[in-house]
Amino acid sequence: MISRAIASLLILASIFCVSKASEANEKTKDPDNFDWSKVETQPEQAKHILKSVNAWRGEKDKNGGKKLRVVYFYPKDRKPLKEHTKRWDGIMNDIQDFYRTEMKRLGYGKVELGLERENGLLKLHEVRGNANDDGSYTYGSGNKIRGEVFNALQAKGINHREETILIVCGLSRTEGKKVTIYSPYYGMGANHIYGLCFTADMDWLSIDGLRPDPTKTILQVKEHRGYEPFTLARFNTTYVGGAIHELGHGMSLPHNHATKVEAKMGTALMGAGNYTYRKEWRNEGKGSFLTHSSALRLLVHPLFSGTTKQSKESPKAKYGKLNVSHADGKIHIRGRIGSTIPAVAMIAYNDRENKGQRGYMVNKDYDATTWTSVLSPDGEFRIRIGDLRDGNHQIRLLSVHANGATVTKRLHYTTKNGTPDFTRARKEIANVLAN
């Protein structure tokens, strides 16, 4: 007869063997025994993502991608502002250089924003408005201007429904050092196929104006309020920075905020980066930078990727598993996703809800921090969200696909005294997995 002590040892040995067998089985489920410890940092993630993107594209599939359409709009009874062609060639070259430099810094090599050129300069599609500069065009005239621009592009054989369009509005008046601006100035709904954004032109706007100003010029600038004093440098940072920020929206980039680690580099371009653009040129701070989440979306956008391969196809993404937990002061999201167009990365936008003008809880998204993950060969991902704060939050979980498309799922949770409550999120996860 076997003693109780020996029996207990046999049971423990049996459990140990089962546990080891389970671990072995788990490893065999991952065909390459994927090592997550090797993709924890942003540079490591970039290497993995770039490899996945290049494998899908293939050299034979590169067709030049798409080019940004830059339109210069001005009223019927006025001419374009002085030296507008030269100034906007300089501005767009600098914007292109910013993206090129940031993508390289993040480990993605030479990735450029596609610009149309004509005789060595930026191609501006000039559109003369149907109305005079008599109050017919104001900040709220975006839809009116958009219609006139679309008609003009269509006459050239350009399908605005499949273009990313930056409309530079020559809607300002300059009298010496007094500048009045009454132009639409925002980005509208966009994806990797279509995008639209507005920015303003002014006589004082130029890349040279971003550098130190030995003349100490002070401008009086009026946009939404009364006239305010601007140094020449602040003026150009605000409005050239505004142009690249709104262009970001036109290329599908939402607002986001630097994490505590990222903030050491400066201000996120798609946060308040429009107010810090190129300040480093004047030794006034660290300037603006591109977050990894923004770079991921640009990497596969046809304006940057060099290809339109399957760009009009839906990725038909479906989650095989998804769960959320809290440990070590972080939120952990783990899951598996499958799709017809491969997902190359995952992004989580952690956005705290704030009270709107009427007291309702809304997502302003300027304070949304972003967290990224690669995908293993079988579609597994792991995201860790830090910098947690109390309050109601929305996580926008977004899959980035090789053709430029993105798919978003939303999860909500509440944090109190540093501990998240995922009751609502788990119900939303059940719906995601069921559909």
N, C-alpha and C positions, 0 to 999 in steps of 0.2 A: 504494500500500500504506500502511496506517495504522501509524504508529509505536507501539511498546509504550507509550510515555508517554501518547499520545492515547487508546489503547485503555483504559488504566487509568483515565483521566479519565472516559471514557464509562461504564465499569462503575460507578464511584463515583456518577456522576450518576444512573444507572439505579437504584442502591440507594437513593439519597436520595429519588428520586421515589416508589419503592415504599413507603419508610418514611412519607413524607408522606401517601400515599394511604391507608396503613394507619391513620394517626392520624385522617384524615378519616372513614374507615369506622367507627372506634371511636366518634367523636363522634356519628355518625348513629344508632348503636345506642341512644343515650340521647336520647329524643324532645325533651327540654327542655335538652339540653347542661348537665346538672346540675353545679353548681359546689360542690364539696365544701368549698372554702375558706370558704364563707359559713355553714357549719353546724358549725364546729369547737368553738365555745364552748357552754356550757350554755344561756345565754339565747337564742342563735341556734337551738339545737336545739328549745327550748321553742316558739318561734314557728312553726317548721315542723311540729312534732308537733301542736300545737293546731289548726293549719289543716287537717291531715289528719283529725284526729278530728272536728272540726266538720263537715267536708264529708261524712263518712260518716253522722254522726248525722242532720243535717238538723233543722230546727225542728219539723217536723210529726211526727217520730218520738219526741219527748220525752214521756214518760208519768209523770214523777216519780221514776222509778227505784225503789229499795227503801229501806227503813228498817231501821236496826239494832234488833234485839229485845234489850232489856235486861231480864233476869230477876233478881228478888231471891229467893234461896232461904234458908230458915231451918228449923230442926228443929221437930218436932211439938210439943214441950213448951216452946218458947220463942217470944217475939215478935221481930219485926225489931228491930235495934238502934236506939237513940234517934235521932230526926230523920233517919232513913235516906233518906226521900224528898227532903227539902231538901238534904241533903249530896250525894246522888248527882245531883241536878239541877245543882248547882254544879260537881261534878267532870266530868260529861259535857259541860256547856257549855264548860268550860275545854278539854277534849280537842278538842271541835269547833273552838274558836277556834285552838288550836295548829295543827291541820291546815289551817284556812282561811288562817292567816297564812303558813305555810310554802309552801302551794301558790301563793299570790300572790307570795311572794318568788322563787319559782322560775320565775315568768312565766306561770302558768296561770290568772290572774285569780281570779274568785270561784268556788271549788270547795269545796263543803261536805259534811261527813259527814251523811247523812240520819238524823235522830233522830225517834222517835215522841214526840208531845206530847199532853198531856191537861190541859185547864184551864190552859194556859200553862206547865205543868211537864213534865219528862221523864216519860214513861209507863213505870212499872215493872210488869212482870208478876210479881206476887208468887206464889210457890209454897211452900206449907208441906209439909215433908218427911213421909214415912211413918214415920220412926223418931225416937226421942228423942235428946237431946244427951247420950248416955251412952257415948260412944266409937263409936257406930254410924257417925258421919261423921268422916273424917280427911282428911289430905292425899291419901291414896290412894283416896278414894271418888269420884273423878271419874266413873267409869262408872255407879255407882249413882245419883249425883245427876243425871247426864245423862238416865238412863232416866226418873226421876221428873219431871224438867222437860219432857221430850219428851211424856210422857203428858198433862201439864197443858196444854201448848200445843196438842196435838192436840184436846183437849176444847174448845178455843176456836176450832177450825177452822184452826189455823196448822200448815202443813206444815214441820216442822223440817228436812226434807231440802233445802229451798230457801230457807233463811234463814241469816243471820249472827247468831249468838246470843252475847251476853256474859252469863255467869252470875256475879252478885255473891253471894258466899256469906256469910251472916250467921253464920259459924262462928268466933267469937273470944270471949274473955271479958276484961273489963276490970274491974280492982279498983283504983280510984284511978288511979295512974300505972303500974300493972302490967298489961301486955297480953300475952295468950297467943293465938296464932294457930294454927289447925289446919285450914286450908282448902285445897282444891285450888287451884293457882296456876300455870296454864300454858295455852298455846294448843295446839289439836289440828289435824290435817290440814285444810286449807281450800283453796278456790278462789274464783272470783268468784260462784259459785252458793250454796255452803254454807260455813259456818265456825263454829267453836265455841271459846270460850275461857273460862277461869275466873279470877276475882280475888276478893279478900277484903275484907270490910267490918270496920271497927273504930270504936269510939265517937270516937276522936281523929282520925279521918280527915276532912279537909276541905280545900277550896281555901285558906281563910284560913290554914291551918297551913303553907302553903308560903311565906308572907311572913315578914319578920323578927319574931321573938318577943320582945317586951319582958319577958315573964315568966321567960325563961330556963328553961322547963320541960324536965325530963329524964324520959323514959319508960324503963321497963325492959321490953324486948320479947323475947318468946320465940317462935321459929318452929321451925326445924329443930335448933337447938342450945339451949344454956342461955340464960338471960336476959342481954341485952346493953343497955347504955345508949344511947339515941338522943335527940338533941335533937328537939324537936317538928318543926322544919324538915326535918331529915334523915329522920325517920319518914315525913312526908308526901311528900317527894321520892321516897323508896324505894317507897312503896305506891301513890301516885297515878301515879308514873312506871311502876310495875309494871303498873298497870291499862292504861295506853295502850300499853305495850310488848306485853302479851299480846293486847290487842285487835288490834294490828298483825298478829300471827300469825293471829288469827281472820279477818283480811281478806286472808290469803294472803301476807303479807310475811315473807320469811325474814330471818335475821340478816344483817347486813353491817357492815363496818367503814369508818370514814372514810378516804379517801385522804389523802395528805400535804397536798394543797391544801385538801380539805374540812375537815380537822382544825382549820384556823384558825378555823372557825365554832363549834367545840365538839365534842360527842360525838354520834355517830349514834344516833338514837332506837332503831333496831333492832340496835344494837351494845350498848354498856353505857349507853345513854341513859336507862334506867330509874333509874339512880343519880345522874343529873345534871339531871333534869327540873325546870325553873323555878329552878335555882340562881341564874340571872342576876337574879331578883327580889330576891335577898338580897346581891347583889354578891359571890357566892362562886365566880364562874367564868362561862363562856360558856353553860352549860346544854346542852340537847339540840336537835338539828335533824334535819330530814328529808332524806335523800339524794335525789338526782335519780332514782335507780333505784326507790326506794320510791314517790316521787311519780308516776312513770310508771304503776305498777301501780294506784295509787289513782285516777288520772285516768279510767281506763276501767272501774273497778269500779262495778257498779250502785248501790252505796251512795253514790257520789260523782257519777256521771256524769249522773244525772237521766233515765236510760233503761234499759230492759231489752231493747232491740232485739236480736233474734237471740242473746240471752245463753245460750240452751241449745244453740246450734249449735256443732259442732266446726269450727275454722278449716281443718282438713285442710292444714296447712302442709307444703310440700315445698321442699327446697333445690335450686336449679338449678346452683349452683356454690358452693364453699366452700374457702378455703385459709387457711393460717396461716404466718406468717413472723416473723423477728426482725430489726429494724433500728433504729438510733439509740437503743438501750437500751429499746425497747418491743416488745411483741408486737403484730403487726398481723393482724387477722382481717378477711377480705373475703369477701363472698358475695352471692348473690342468692336471694331467697325468694319463693315464690308461695303464695297461700292463698285459700280461698273467702271468709273474713272478712279484710279487709286488715290486715296488720301495720303498726302505726304507729310502732314503735320496736324497737330491739334492746338487750338488756342482756347483758353478760358478767360473771359472778361469778367472780372469780379467787381460788380458795380453796386455801390450803396445807394439805396433809395433816399431821396431828399424831398422835403415838403415843397410843393409848387406854390404859385401865387395864391391859389384858393385853398391851400392847406392839404391838397391831395399828395400822396406819396408818388413821386415820379423818378425815373432814372435820368439824371442829367448827363451821365457818362463821361463828363470831364474828369471825374475822379476814379474811373474804372482802371484798376491795375490789370495787367495781362501776364499770363503764365502759359508756357508752351511745353509741348511734348512731341517726340518723334513717334513713329509707329514701327512695331516689330514686323517681321515678315508675315505673321499671321494676323496683322491688324490690331495688335494690342497697343494700348497707350496708358501712360501714367502721368498725371498732372498733380503737382503740389502747389497749393495756393497759400502764400504767406501774407504778411502785413495785415492781419485780420483786425477788424474794428467792430464794435457793437453796432447794432441796428438791423434794419431789414435790407436784404441784399438780393440781387439777381445775378446768377452766373449764366453768361451766354457761352455755351459750349459749342465751338465752331470747328468743323473739319475743313481743312484746306486741301483742295484737290489739284492734281497735276495740270489740269486744263484751265485753271484760274477760278473755277467755281468754288463756292463755299456753301455749307449747310449748317444751320444754327438750331440748337435746341436750348430751351430756357429752363433753368432750375432756380427755385427760390428757397431762401433759408433766413433765419433770424439768429443773431448772435447776442447773447446777454452775458455780461461778466466774463467775456472771453470764450464762452462755450457755444458753439453753433447748434441749432435745432433744425434737423433735416426732415421733419415730419412732412412738410409740403413737397420738398424736393423728392422724397422717396415715392410719393404718389405720382409725381411728374415722370420719374424714371420708369415706373410701371407702365405709364402710357407710351413712353418712348419705345420701350421694348415690345409693346403689344402691336405697334404700328410699323 
